[in-house]
Every structure is written in structure tokens, then in C-alpha cells.
Amino acid sequence: MKEDFLRPPRTLTEWSADILRALGIIGVGFALIWLTPTDAGIAALALPALMLPRVLGLRGSFDLVVCSTVLVAAWSNVFDLYRTVPGWDLLLHLVCTGVLAIVTALILTRADVVVMTRDRNAKPRTPLVLAPLLALALSAIWEMVEWLGWAYLSDEIFVTYQDTIGDMVFGGIGGITAGVILATASLNRPHSRSEFGESTNGSRAGGT
């Protein structure tokens, strides 16, 4: 993981993803100075998700997708787009939950919990079945966090039964899309290394 995180960018997509990571860090300072501490906190919560694709050594194109999605989701909250733009909340739930389901599947695969990626020769039906379940689980956690925020932080957070069900339905659709992507595409950067002792091209470290 350390080697992947410190590896210099080599392609346009890798450079673009690193630029978005830098913008994410700058955005926290911007929000802290010119907006509110709450906005700065929202921007800061996005930083771990921005760094994760680089730590995992993901392919530059998917790294860029993750960073773009995370930043749009975070700053949509800052600028209140979820309330002011019709359908924006559902669209972000679909895209963001799908992306997070893929990242979760990659982590589970690297940790040898369950093989869900094409790089590790998973059967296509495995991600097609499990990715939607991961997405629904992530959607449930997302809604729990929203409820906790509404109950203990601010009653301005929009939480209703209809909103919760709609968000989870679109999160599940995102999970179906994630399953198709996992079954058909390679998402790891070629020859990247992970802390779990493997090369992400499918072979174990130390193999011949």
C-alpha cells in the first residue's frame, strides 16, 4: 500500500485524480476560512475516501471516478444541492453507492474475505449477486448516519420514510451496476502492490 500511495502519477487520469485530491485538501481550508465549521467538517470527511483509491493502487480511470464522485457528493451537501436540485439526491445515491460498493468489493477481495474481482478470476455471478447486497448494506448505513445526524445534530437534515426508501432503491440500482462493472472490467492498476501480500494483477507476491 505504501508503494502505491507514494508512486508518482504516470498517466493523464492519474494526474487528474491527484489534482482532485489536492483540491479536496484545499477545499477544507477554504470552507474553514470562508464558510462554516460544519461545511469544513463535511469537506474533511471526504478526505479518507479521496486517498483510498491511491492507497489501494486502483487503475487511474477508476481512481478519477472515485475522487470525482466523492467531491461532488461532499460539496453538494455544502452548497445544499440535495434540497435545491430535484432528483440530485437520488442520482448521487445511485452513483456514490455503486462506487463505494466497488471499493468495498476490492477491499474484501484483497483481504481474502471473498473474491469479487475479475483480476482474481472471480466467477461473474459472484459480484453480480454480492455487489447489490453490499450496496444495500452501505445504503442502510448511510441512512442510519443521516438519522443520527437528524436526531442528535440538526433537525434540518431531511429524513423521511419515503426519502429513505427512495435512497436505498437507487443505492441498490447502483449496486447492480457495480456488479456488472466488477464482472467485466479490471479496476486495479497494472502491477500495483497491496499490503495484503499480493500483486493486483492476480498473482501472489513472491510467486514465480
NUTOR-60175 format. One record per residue (C-alpha): residue number from 1; residue in three letters; x, y, z. Coordinates in nm, 2 decimals. Layout:
   n res     c1     c2     c3
 NUM Ala      X      Y      Z
...
This chain:
   n res     c1     c2     c3
   1 Met   0.00   0.00   0.00
   2 Lys   0.28   0.24   0.09
   3 Glu   0.44   0.19  -0.25
   4 Asp   0.12   0.26  -0.43
   5 Phe   0.04   0.57  -0.23
   6 Leu   0.39   0.72  -0.29
   7 Arg   0.41   0.61  -0.66
   8 Pro   0.43   0.92  -0.89
   9 Pro   0.14   0.96  -1.13
  10 Arg   0.22   0.85  -1.48
  11 Thr  -0.10   0.89  -1.69
  12 Leu  -0.34   1.17  -1.75
  13 Thr  -0.61   1.01  -1.54
  14 Glu  -0.37   0.95  -1.25
  15 Trp  -0.26   1.32  -1.26
  16 Ser  -0.62   1.43  -1.28
  17 Ala  -0.71   1.22  -0.97
  18 Asp  -0.42   1.36  -0.78
  19 Ile  -0.53   1.71  -0.87
  20 Leu  -0.87   1.64  -0.73
  21 Arg  -0.71   1.50  -0.41
  22 Ala  -0.52   1.83  -0.38
  23 Leu  -0.84   2.03  -0.44
  24 Gly  -1.01   1.83  -0.17
  25 Ile  -0.75   1.93   0.08
  26 Ile  -0.76   2.29  -0.03
  27 Gly  -1.13   2.28  -0.01
  28 Val  -1.12   2.20   0.36
  29 Gly  -0.92   2.52   0.43
  30 Phe  -1.15   2.72   0.20
  31 Ala  -1.45   2.60   0.39
  32 Leu  -1.29   2.66   0.73
  33 Ile  -1.20   3.02   0.64
  34 Trp  -1.48   3.14   0.42
  35 Leu  -1.77   2.91   0.50
  36 Thr  -1.87   2.74   0.83
  37 Pro  -1.70   2.48   1.06
  38 Thr  -1.98   2.24   0.97
  39 Asp  -1.90   2.28   0.60
  40 Ala  -1.53   2.23   0.67
  41 Gly  -1.62   1.91   0.86
  42 Ile  -1.82   1.78   0.57
  43 Ala  -1.53   1.85   0.33
  44 Ala  -1.28   1.69   0.57
  45 Leu  -1.49   1.37   0.59
  46 Ala  -1.43   1.33   0.22
  47 Leu  -1.05   1.32   0.25
  48 Pro  -1.01   0.95   0.36
  49 Ala  -1.23   0.84   0.06
  50 Leu  -1.02   1.05  -0.17
  51 Met  -0.70   0.89  -0.05
  52 Leu  -0.83   0.53  -0.05
  53 Pro  -0.80   0.46  -0.43
  54 Arg  -0.44   0.56  -0.43
  55 Val  -0.36   0.35  -0.12
  56 Leu  -0.53   0.05  -0.29
  57 Gly  -0.34   0.11  -0.62
  58 Leu  -0.65   0.13  -0.83
  59 Arg  -0.65   0.20  -1.21
  60 Gly  -0.62   0.57  -1.29
  61 Ser  -0.96   0.59  -1.46
  62 Phe  -1.15   0.44  -1.17
  63 Asp  -0.94   0.65  -0.92
  64 Leu  -1.06   0.96  -1.11
  65 Val  -1.42   0.84  -1.09
  66 Val  -1.40   0.78  -0.72
  67 Cys  -1.24   1.12  -0.65
  68 Ser  -1.49   1.30  -0.87
  69 Thr  -1.79   1.12  -0.71
  70 Val  -1.67   1.18  -0.35
  71 Leu  -1.60   1.55  -0.41
  72 Val  -1.94   1.61  -0.59
  73 Ala  -2.12   1.43  -0.31
  74 Ala  -1.95   1.62  -0.03
  75 Trp  -1.98   1.97  -0.19
  76 Ser  -2.33   1.91  -0.30
  77 Asn  -2.40   1.89   0.07
  78 Val  -2.21   2.21   0.14
  79 Phe  -2.40   2.40  -0.13
  80 Asp  -2.73   2.24  -0.04
  81 Leu  -2.78   2.09  -0.39
  82 Tyr  -2.97   1.79  -0.24
  83 Arg  -3.25   2.02  -0.14
  84 Thr  -3.25   2.27  -0.43
  85 Val  -3.20   2.04  -0.74
  86 Pro  -3.48   1.79  -0.80
  87 Gly  -3.35   1.43  -0.83
  88 Trp  -3.00   1.52  -0.74
  89 Asp  -3.01   1.33  -0.41
  90 Leu  -3.13   1.01  -0.59
  91 Leu  -2.87   1.04  -0.86
  92 Leu  -2.59   1.08  -0.61
  93 His  -2.71   0.79  -0.41
  94 Leu  -2.70   0.57  -0.73
  95 Val  -2.36   0.68  -0.84
  96 Cys  -2.19   0.71  -0.50
  97 Thr  -2.33   0.39  -0.35
  98 Gly  -2.22   0.20  -0.67
  99 Val  -1.87   0.34  -0.65
 100 Leu  -1.84   0.26  -0.28
 101 Ala  -1.97  -0.09  -0.34
 102 Ile  -1.69  -0.15  -0.59
 103 Val  -1.43  -0.01  -0.35
 104 Thr  -1.57  -0.23  -0.07
 105 Ala  -1.56  -0.54  -0.30
 106 Leu  -1.19  -0.46  -0.39
 107 Ile  -1.10  -0.44  -0.02
 108 Leu  -1.28  -0.77   0.06
 109 Thr  -1.11  -0.94  -0.23
 110 Arg  -0.76  -0.81  -0.12
 111 Ala  -0.83  -0.93   0.24
 112 Asp  -0.93  -1.28   0.11
 113 Val  -1.28  -1.25   0.26
 114 Val  -1.45  -1.31  -0.07
 115 Val  -1.31  -1.30  -0.43
 116 Met  -1.52  -1.05  -0.63
 117 Thr  -1.29  -0.91  -0.90
 118 Arg  -1.21  -1.01  -1.25
 119 Asp  -0.84  -0.97  -1.17
 120 Arg  -0.86  -1.26  -0.92
 121 Asn  -1.06  -1.48  -1.15
 122 Ala  -1.39  -1.44  -0.97
 123 Lys  -1.69  -1.61  -1.13
 124 Pro  -1.91  -1.34  -1.29
 125 Arg  -2.21  -1.44  -1.08
 126 Thr  -2.03  -1.36  -0.76
 127 Pro  -2.01  -0.98  -0.80
 128 Leu  -2.34  -0.98  -0.98
 129 Val  -2.51  -1.12  -0.67
 130 Leu  -2.29  -0.98  -0.39
 131 Ala  -2.23  -0.62  -0.51
 132 Pro  -2.61  -0.52  -0.49
 133 Leu  -2.61  -0.67  -0.14
 134 Leu  -2.31  -0.46  -0.04
 135 Ala  -2.47  -0.15  -0.19
 136 Leu  -2.79  -0.21   0.01
 137 Ala  -2.59  -0.26   0.33
 138 Leu  -2.40   0.07   0.25
 139 Ser  -2.73   0.24   0.18
 140 Ala  -2.87   0.13   0.52
 141 Ile  -2.56   0.26   0.70
 142 Trp  -2.59   0.59   0.51
 143 Glu  -2.95   0.63   0.62
 144 Met  -2.86   0.54   0.98
 145 Val  -2.60   0.81   0.98
 146 Glu  -2.85   1.06   0.83
 147 Trp  -3.10   0.97   1.11
 148 Leu  -2.83   1.01   1.38
 149 Gly  -2.75   1.35   1.24
 150 Trp  -3.12   1.44   1.24
 151 Ala  -3.17   1.31   1.59
 152 Tyr  -2.86   1.45   1.76
 153 Leu  -2.71   1.72   1.55
 154 Ser  -2.96   1.92   1.34
 155 Asp  -3.33   1.88   1.26
 156 Glu  -3.26   2.05   0.93
 157 Ile  -3.13   1.71   0.80
 158 Phe  -3.41   1.58   0.57
 159 Val  -3.52   1.24   0.69
 160 Thr  -3.85   1.08   0.59
 161 Tyr  -3.97   0.72   0.52
 162 Gln  -4.02   0.80   0.15
 163 Asp  -3.68   0.96   0.12
 164 Thr  -3.51   0.66   0.29
 165 Ile  -3.67   0.40   0.07
 166 Gly  -3.60   0.60  -0.24
 167 Asp  -3.24   0.64  -0.15
 168 Met  -3.20   0.27  -0.08
 169 Val  -3.37   0.17  -0.41
 170 Phe  -3.13   0.39  -0.61
 171 Gly  -2.84   0.26  -0.40
 172 Gly  -2.94  -0.09  -0.49
 173 Ile  -2.95   0.00  -0.86
 174 Gly  -2.60   0.14  -0.82
 175 Gly  -2.50  -0.19  -0.67
 176 Ile  -2.63  -0.38  -0.97
 177 Thr  -2.43  -0.15  -1.19
 178 Ala  -2.13  -0.21  -0.97
 179 Gly  -2.17  -0.59  -1.00
 180 Val  -2.17  -0.56  -1.38
 181 Ile  -1.85  -0.35  -1.37
 182 Leu  -1.67  -0.59  -1.13
 183 Ala  -1.77  -0.88  -1.35
 184 Thr  -1.64  -0.73  -1.68
 185 Ala  -1.37  -0.48  -1.60
 186 Ser  -1.02  -0.47  -1.45
 187 Leu  -1.00  -0.19  -1.19
 188 Asn  -0.66  -0.24  -1.04
 189 Arg  -0.35  -0.05  -1.16
 190 Pro  -0.12  -0.29  -1.35
 191 His   0.15  -0.43  -1.12
 192 Ser   0.03  -0.24  -0.82
 193 Arg   0.11  -0.39  -0.48
 194 Ser  -0.11  -0.42  -0.17
 195 Glu  -0.03  -0.47   0.19
 196 Phe  -0.22  -0.80   0.18
 197 Gly   0.08  -0.96   0.02
 198 Glu  -0.03  -0.98  -0.34
 199 Ser   0.03  -0.83  -0.68
 200 Thr  -0.30  -0.69  -0.81
 201 Asn  -0.26  -0.85  -1.15
 202 Gly  -0.38  -1.17  -0.98
 203 Ser  -0.06  -1.33  -0.87
 204 Arg   0.07  -1.36  -0.51
 205 Ala   0.38  -1.17  -0.40
 206 Gly   0.68  -1.39  -0.40
 207 Gly   0.54  -1.62  -0.67
 208 Thr   0.74  -1.73  -0.97
